[in-house]
Amino acid sequence: MILPVIMAGGNGSRLWPLSRELYPKQFLTVSGELSMLQQTVARLTGMEHHAPLLICNEEHRFIAAEQIRLGGFAHSGIILEPVGRNTAPAIALAALQALKNAEQDEDPILLVLAADHLIEDTSAFQKSVGKALPFAKDGKLVTFGIVPTVPETGYGYIKAGQPQGVAFTVAQFVEKPDLNTAQGYLASGDYYWNSGMFLLKASRYLEELKKHSPEILLACEESMQENTNDMDFVRVNIEAFQRCPDDSIDYAVMEKTDSSMVIPMDAGWSDVGSWSALWEVSEKDENNNVIKGDVISVNSANNYLYSNNKLIAVVGIDNLVVVETKDAILVAHKEQVQDVKTIVNHLKAVGRTEHKIHREVYRPWGKYDSLDIGSRDQVKRITVKPGAKLSIQMHHHRAEHWIVVSGTAKVTNGEQTILLTENESTYIPIGQIHALENPGVLPLELIEVQSGSYLGEDDIVRFEDRYGRI
């Protein structure tokens, strides 16, 4: 039976300012009502398969788990990468875990999917997987080639070789071409966009990895020998995984093996690699504008306009991207959105934080919104989910005032435990051990006022935490 492996790593900087290092594009809702990760799982509905196995960055673990829970989906575990090492090691970890969990004599067939792709035609996607299944059962390493519609220069390509029924042998993997080369690829009919999706037996992938990139397999095997289970999460050995080479599955295996096949897929696929790509696949109004949120557009056309918090009003603009979040505004020409990464690199270089986190930050217990920050004070709006509890903690450099806006707060303040309701408050001195819990069935909303000489999130000493963050 098929075991979907969903790779939910990556930072997605090309969709800044919506996508940040700690909340990248796979967790964004850019089309429909579901996030891209949730859409990837939902796309499997109707297929016979095991519950998906996820792979994500350590820092994204609670977001991934919460989105799977909110979508009502089951999963087979979430493997945590302590550092990014590209797709070849990630799939190796998944293959090793799949074989470890498999029933006796079962060799799971892995359907490797990226969590940040959009596919419009789910039926066509599933039919392509069905066509690939006999080849995977026969030991082939199958990749899916997207039938190209334009001479795209932002994708790698796969050249089809000899036909084998509904599939082709892989003649060549090629890097992103220039426009003239891409036009030639499109005209020839022999080239497909490289989707980064695969169907292969776990054992066969590991065999080919051992043959062509044995250092990757060795590092991953050592990483999994000392792995630990933490709630839904599988933690690998950090030191062993850090020694692993950083390579894609294409470079490490698919370009070298003689067992690779390509199945054409025509399913309205996009990797949503830029704002212009997102504009292409989004629903547009009568003026060819994509409008999300509180937007007024006058005499404007061909734009992507996204408001997260404030009113956006535009007059007489064309072919622009305007994206507003609580802490940043992007204005870019649609034909130059690939240079958004230059902005992200600049933010990193000057030591700012807008490339890494949103003003509104999600935590396993809820979220907080930094409303105002001064040199010695900070005001946050905190939302705690019903039944959730923050860690038992203390701070060396700041005191805190908590004012309940709605709901009920169970507060541990030193030796005292009290219940606070709407309009009630408490004060927590510097160095006081404290905790916050929502014992109710409705969300708890409160305002936190911090004051002190240092207000960073790393001034937290945790003594007890139900989310394993000690």
Salt bridges, closest charged atoms under 4 A:
GLU21 OE2 - LYS348 NZ 3.62
GLU21 OE2 - HIS355 NE2 3.75
GLU58 OE2 - ARG61 NH1 3.33
GLU58 OE2 - ARG235 NH1 2.62
GLU66 OE2 - ARG69 NH2 2.73
GLU66 OE2 - LYS385 NZ 3.25
GLU106 OE2 - HIS50 NE2 2.91
ASP116 OD2 - LYS25 NZ 3.63
ASP116 OD1 - HIS117 NE2 3.81
GLU207 OE1 - ARG204 NH1 2.79
GLU208 OE2 - ARG204 NH1 3.14
GLU208 OE2 - LYS211 NZ 3.56
GLU208 OE1 - HIS212 NE2 3.21
GLU222 OE1 - ARG243 NH2 3.00
ASP230 OD2 - ARG235 NH2 2.97
ASP232 OD2 - HIS75 NE2 3.62
GLU324 OE2 - LYS310 NZ 3.94
ASP327 OD1 - ARG20 NH2 2.77
GLU354 OE2 - ARG352 NH2 2.57
GLU360 OE2 - LYS326 NZ 3.37
GLU360 OE2 - LYS367 NZ 3.50
ASP369 OD2 - LYS326 NZ 2.84
ASP369 OD1 - ARG359 NE 2.73
GLU400 OE2 - HIS395 NE2 3.08
GLU400 OE2 - ARG398 NE 2.90
GLU400 OE1 - HIS434 NE2 3.63
GLU445 OE1 - ARG381 NE 3.35
GLU457 OE2 - LYS380 NZ 2.51
ASP465 OD1 - ARG469 NH2 2.90
